[in-house]
Each structure stands twice: as C-alpha cells, then as structure tokens.
Amino acid sequence: MSTLSTTETLPDQIASATDLTKTYGTGEAVVRALDGVSVDFDRGSFTAIMGPSGSGKSTLMHCLAGLDRPTSGQVVLGGHVLSELNDRALTNVRRDNVGFVFQAFNLLPTLTALQNIVLPLDLAGRRPDQAALDQIVTSLGLGNRLSHLPSQLSGGQQQRVAIARALITRPAVVFADEPTGALDSTSSHQLLDYLRHTSQVFDQTIVMVTHDPNAAAYADRTLLLSDGRIVDDLIAPTADTVLSAMKRLGA
Amino acid sequence: MLRQAWSEVRHHPGRFVSTILAIAISVAFLTGSAVLVATEGQAQGKAMNVSLATADVVVTIGEDVEANVRPAIAATPGVGALAPVFTESDVVTAGVVSQVIQLVNLPPESLRWATLTAGRWPSAADEIALSGGAASALGLGVDGELALSGRDEKVRVVGVTNEPSGLFVKTGYAADARFAAAGYTDSATRTWVIKAAPGTPPATLAAGLDAAVKRVSPKVRAEPAESVRAEAVAHLARDFDVFANVLWAFAVVSLVVGMITISNTFSITLAQRRRQIGLLRAVGATGSQVRRRFLLEALLLGVAGSVLGLVVGIGIAAAETAWSTALFWGLSLPLEQLGIALSLGVLATAVAAFVPILRGTKVAPLEALQPVLSGEERRKGSVVRAVVCGLLLVAGLGVATVAVTVTNPYSLLIAIAAGALISVAVLFGGPLFVPSLLKASGHLFRWTGTVPRLAAGNAERNPRRATATATALMLAVGLMVTLQVATASVRLTVLDEIAAHYPVDLQVVWPAANGDLGSIPTAVAAQLARVPGVDGSVLLAGGTATVGEQQVTLLGYAAGVPAATGANTAVADGQVLVSPFVAENLKKKTVTVKGTAGKRELTVAASQLVTSDQAMVSSATLAQITTPIPGAVQWLSVADRSQAVAVMVAVNGIVESADRVTGSVVEAAFYEQTMDILLAITTGLLAVAVLIALIGVSNTLGLSVVERTRESALLRALGLQARSLRVMLLIEAVQVALVGIVVGVVAGAGFGWLAVTALGRSGGFDSVRFAVDLPTTAGMVGIAVLAAALASVLPGRRAAKAAPTEALADI
C-alpha cells in the first residue's frame, strides 16, 4: 500500500483525481465516460457533482470511491493510491475509509436498522464506539427504530439509517449518489441539512452526485460535468447560479 | 410465438441449463436402462443359442419324439454342412473360482461362430476349449485344468476363442466325443443346424428340408435360422422385463425429483421476468397469450432435454454393453420404450412448469413495471395445507402401526402404503416445517460471525423456494436411506437367523482321494484357526457308521465344541446326537449305531449341531463303535458374521478347494455378497435422483444470486471481500441442503425400520434386528453436503466477479 510522503500525516486534500479517463467498448463504439478529469477535495468540504445524463458524474464518483477502476489516471483517497491496490486491499480501503449513501436499496433487508448501521464495523471485526454510535443515532432521530427491519421503515428513515452507517466508521469521504432522489421535499431538506451540518461541525468530507439544483445549493462547491469533462466549478453555489450554469451547458 | 419462445431460449441459455439438465438426466436414465436391458437380453438370447448363430436352417424335433433325421437331412439337395446341437450347463471350478459354463458341441468349420485365439479345438472327451469370456472369468489359459463339480471329473483346456462372455452365460466347446461318451446320440438330438451349400438360398433349403424331415416324423420341422434366432431372443427378452421394470421404477423416482426441481426453476425465472411479463401485458397481450408463450418455452425445453437425454442414455448403454461385452451381439434399440421415455420427459417438463406458469403470469401490467425489492415472500402456510397434511400423517401413522403390530402375510404391502401416506404428508407439508428448521439451523450460525449470520438470514427469507429445494433432496435422500437401512436390517436379521439355525459357522473336511474320511493336515488346521475373524476352533475325530439304516459320519464330541459353536450341548456316553430332521424320521427313542469296531444302542437326542448326514457321540462311545480318524472335521467359529466374505476368501485360500468347506458362514457369505451388489446397484440408481436434487440446489442458489445482485454489490461496496461473499453463498447452499438431507435421513431410517418390522410381521423372520449401515449412510450424507457446497461455487464466482458498480447501476 502506498501513501503520500510521511511528513503529511493529515493531508488537507483528503482525495484527489488526476487525469482520470474511463472508456467502454472498442473501435467505433468507444464511449468516453470520463475524459481526463482532474479534481481535488479538501477535508471537511461538501461538494456537489452535477451534470446531465451521460455526463460521467456517477462514473467519477465510482472511480473516486474505489468501486470501479479507471482506464487511466490516478486516484488518491485518504492517503491510499487506489490504482496500486489489489481487489482485497481495495475492498478494505472501502470498508474503512469510505461511506456510501445511494438513492435506494441502501440496506440489507434481512438485518435490523442497528445491524445495518454497524455492518461495516462487523465486516472489519470491530466493535462500535458506543458513545459515537449513540451520538449519530440520536442526531438522526433513529433511537426508537433500531430493532426494525428496513421493510418496517419509511423511505426517509431508511436513508437516515444509511447515513448513520456511512458515518459510523468516520470515513475519509462520504459518497452520496442522489440521496434525496426518492424522498419528498421535507425529508430531502432534513437530510441535506444534516449532511451540511456534519461536514461543517465534524469536518466530514462529503461528495454528493445530484441532478437537483436545490440540493446542490446545500453544498459549498458544485462541479459541473459534461461529456466526461469538468466544465464548471462553482464556489458557494445557489440554486440560481447552478441553474444558469446548467443553461449555459445546453447552449 | 414459437419464434419468440425460441429466441428467448437462445438468448438466455443459462437460465434454462438446469431445467434441461434435470430432464436430460431422467430421460437418460429411462433410455439407458431400456437400451441396456434390451441389449443385454438380446446378447443373453444369442449367447444361449450360440450354436444357431451361423446356421442357415434349423431343424427342431418335437418333444417326446425320438427320430434320427440325419440321413434325411444329408440326403436333401442343397445341404452344405450339418451338425447336431448338444448343450449342457455345468459348474466348473478352477482353483477357488467357480463359474457356470454352458458347454456346446463343436460343429464343423462352416457352422462355427467363433475363432481360436490360442491353442486348438478339442477332440478327445476330456478336452474343452473356452470362450474368451469364460477363460478370463476363470483365470485360465491353454493347458489349464478344470474340475467339473458334481462329477469329480477333470478336463483340460486346449484352446481359447474370441467369444466374449454374456452377463450370465459363458461358453465352452467340447468335442462330439465328449457328448457321445455322455450318451448324446443322433436319435436323442433335439436340434440340428444346417449350412446351405453355396448357391442355395436358405428359404428354399428350409422348405426342402421341411418336406424331407416331415416324412420321418410329423413332429419335426425345419425353419430358416433367422426366425428361430429371433424367436429365442424375444423369448428371453420377456424374462428381462422384470429387471427392466425395476430400473424404470428408479428412473421414475428421478423423474419426480426432476419435476420438483423444474417447478422450482420456473417459479424463480418467472419471478425474475416479471418486468418482461408486465411489459407484454401493458403492450396488449392477454393473460392466456402470455401463459401459452411460457408453456411453449417449457415444451421446447422439455423436447431439448429429452432429446439430449435420449442420446446420452443410448451412449451410456452402449458403453456399458461394450464393457460387459454384450455389444458383441449387437446393440438393441427398443423403439417403443424410447418413444415412451421421450414423451415422459416432455410431459414431465410441461406438468412441472404448469402451476408456476399459472401463478407467475398473474401479474398486473403496472405492477411489473415498478422496481421491486428482491422477493421476500413471508407467506404463511395455508390452513388447508396444514389440515390435509395432518390428516395424511395421522392416517399414515395409523396404517404403520397396523403393519408393525398385526401378524399378516401382507404386512410389507401395508407398510409400503403407510410409507407412501407419510411421505406425501411430509413432502407436501414442507412449507409448514422447513422454514422453522431453517430458522433453527440459522440460530447455530448467529454466534459465529457476520458472514454466517448474513447467510442464515438469506436462507430463510424465501421460505417457499428453500422448501422446494430441500424437498427434492428429502425425497431422494429419504429413498436412499430407506433402502440402505432396510437392506442393512434385513442382512443382519437374516444372518442372525442363519446363525441361530446353524450353529456351526464353518466346517472343514479333508476327504481322501477315494472320498473316504481323511485327517486334516495339522499345519492346515493351525492356519485355519489363525485366520483373522476366526475366534474359535475345534478338531473332531470321526469315522463312518450307520445310524439305524442310514450311513453317517460319526463325530466324537470334544471339549472345545461349545466355544467353537456357541451351543452349550454336551453328549452323554449313552446318547447320540442327530439332526432334528433325522430325529423326526426315526420316531424311536433309541437307535442302533453300528460301525467297524462294534455297535451300540443309544438314546436319540436332536441337535442343530449336526447335519442330516452326521451324528455325534461322546469320544468314548466313538472309540467303541469305529476306529476314529483324528482331526477329520474342523469346526471354526467366526466372531462377526458380517466379516463372512473376508473369512471365506481366506479359508478358501488355505484349503484350496471350495468343496472342503461348508457351514452357515458359507451361506452367509454368499448372501452378503448378493446383498452388497444389490445395495450398490440400488444406491447408484438412487444417486441419480440425489444428483438431480443437488442440481436443484445449485440452480436455486444461482437464480437467487441473480436476484440479489444489488445486495451483493452493496455488500461489496461496503467492504465485504469477494471470498467472503463466496463463503456466504456456500453456507446458504449447505444450510438448505442439510435441512433436506437430515429430514431425508431421519425419515428414511424410519421407513427402513417400518419396512423391516413389517417383513418380520409377515412371517418372514422370528425376530427383527434394526441396523443402520453407519459408514455408508454417513459417507452418503457427507458427499451430499460436499456436493451442495460445490453447487455454490459457480453462483458464488459469478456474484463475486461482478464489479460493484455494474450491479449498482439503475435498472
């Protein structure tokens, strides 16, 4: 496993991608999902990645999170150079350094909410820090739902359980893929508020893929992707600035 | 619609492989056994009438007619060669190997069907040639020597031919001189074979000969050999029908297990294709159109599987008959039975798929277009099912009680009926208890770690599917264990009976060349006493004497008799022990026993110790009646009768002639050998059913893995190692398989006990012993569990290989 130079024990840059390219297919049917993307993420930042379908935003997230291997380029996450890791080591990196929240199907249907939350720790053979667990559960309002199965929880509750699971390992980065896509507006607001709160107060780095400009407004930075390339980088985005940027894309 | 169905099968072959496999295996079994039995039967028929093999015309003389037709035949124009046909079956012994040989007379050159591979043809009465099959069975070659049992005659092998041996028949060739010496004459001949002279068609010759022989006697007829051969083969094939029916019974069991597997498969694939079905309905297909399409798919699969099974079955039969050399006589394809096998395969697929298709296509168009969580069906067992199965179970138990408590010649049939009732109750009541068993076995895993816990959770979330998988295994394993337990119990019971009735395990004698009593060489006696498995030995002195009118071997009681036989009989000086049969016939209380040294009047006592041609007195009395030959008879006690075969082989090796050994162990050994072969064959046959059930396990797992792609991807994303994922699937497979296997073993043991006890009640045995052949049963369970684990390998690899992103992509 390769890390950055030993003098940087707590890098400000928690994750970075350099010249990432991901292609599918060969010859005439080649699809360039990512075309030479380079980007850095600071610790404690809340970044939104936006773009139309086919822009490569999900692919970028997958490569950053170690879920997929880019065709070329380098990803450094939490001090690990992902391209140099074999499958086993990469899996362990995901387990210990990454948190995931997806749009749906986040939870294992045969486990209770509590078991779902501590699943990454279980897989690592570690016991959760009870204080940390209590704090996360309380702050997400899940205290009385811990023994329920996912089928007994509402959509919003399921997403909150997913967030709890993502945070329990204190990961380098939390990756959220359209986390509010299946929620109503109230639940969406609550969830995004919580994410912003976590990134600001607990220094948790969050990268969120979304298509909703209102959701992007909760982030402190928005990247716009189109055809596999970063075409815009907005600091302190608002719904309006994001919408204008997206309109420019279409032009 | 046919094109649609065909394209479906063509584009997603993986889905259908297991269905095709299940059908193919069952049909291969049906086909293979039909072709095998037909070919072996045909070979048997031709081998037994080997003398007719090359003839053109056959003359048959009617029963009770003695007519010498040789002159009439010889005088008919067109006759090339003629010969009488003599056959004789004999048991021959070469060293310790005994075989049944059919001796035929050697016809003139043009009528021979085999050629020499070594040596020459026999000419003298004490010479024979052996077919290749007989020679290898006896382990003899040219210049070997054979003893003909029952006649104290020895013959010399002078040649070996290329004819293989049939399953039961081995041919030997003897010169006419031998048969003449045995009294076979032309007038006593029943069959003549004739070769037509070149240029004469057999049919014409047959007509001419018929006319000629009818002039000698109206009860003689001449026919073309072709029709006689065909008739002989057909005649024997009928005898093989019983054998064929037994094989087909096993094949049908495999078919039933296959149907359970197919039904399961269709349930799963239809659940997976809900979107496709919903789409069809949304676009405007009616329910019945959709159903018809799937039924057509099922039929196509049935046809594909059956045809595959047919080809494989014929191949296997051909391979077996090549090995058993029956193929030498030609492959026989019973077209009618093959047609039935094919139809059964197609029908079974259609029937098995019918209910799942009915259920699976009842999908509202909209419902199927929405993304669905992997089916978690917590369907409660229906009350109706519980009631029906409960009634069946009670009825079955009641009938079973009758079978084991009431003495009745039909007890076994009653027991089988009880077994059938209980089986149906258990198999159809599966959904009522299998989920609970899965949950219970899951509890065992809860303490051992995350992955096993996940596996246990997965196994019980689709109870209906897990039940169907386990049920197939229950049926197959249950039958196998029933058979094993029944056989083991019967074997032990029969061995006990033999022991009870014949206390003498092994008796060795050493007759002199002229047949008189002789002494067993001391070295031999010592060696015999030391054979592993022999735990007691006594040497008895003996002499010839007459008891009343009958000549017997008179034995002298020795102190070691109780130890060597387990019978605490003693003989007083004034007594004579005779067999119960003889005692009954004597009707008197005393009898005169006379020998070369004197005679005594002795009291008769019946005892199982002696056979009908023996009697026993005290050693003092023996000396008064005859000159005792020391060590004339040796009795050996065998500690464990289930070692009978091993002991026999050792003893035979020491005494070098099977004629010197008798006793209940001999009977027991022969019996055991037969039982072992029978058990091996039936276990092998049932193993086919178990194989199909295990294919079902692999299949269920594979399809549920596909359903759980998102979950597996999620687990991988969260940090589950690929290997751990495979282990998880392995545990799931083993868990479901174990439930089925354990229930099968328990039920099988129960049914086995039931069958044996009922047999006892039907008057077969005095007392019944229950035995489980632990090594075999445990071994079988182990193999089944291992196979279930193996069944999880392919699905596991597929699940672990998928990159997490591919599976997480939106549907």
Interface residues (C-beta under 8 A of the other chain):
Chain A: S58 H62 A65 L67 D68 D87 R88 T91 N92 R94 R95 D96 F100 F102 Q103 A104 F105 N106 L108 P109 T110 L111 L119 P120 D122 L123 A124 S151 R165
Chain B: P371 L373 S374 E376 T450 L454 G457 N458 R461 R710 E711 L714 L715 R716 A717 L718 G719 L720 Q721 A722 S724 A803 P804 T805 L808 A809 D810
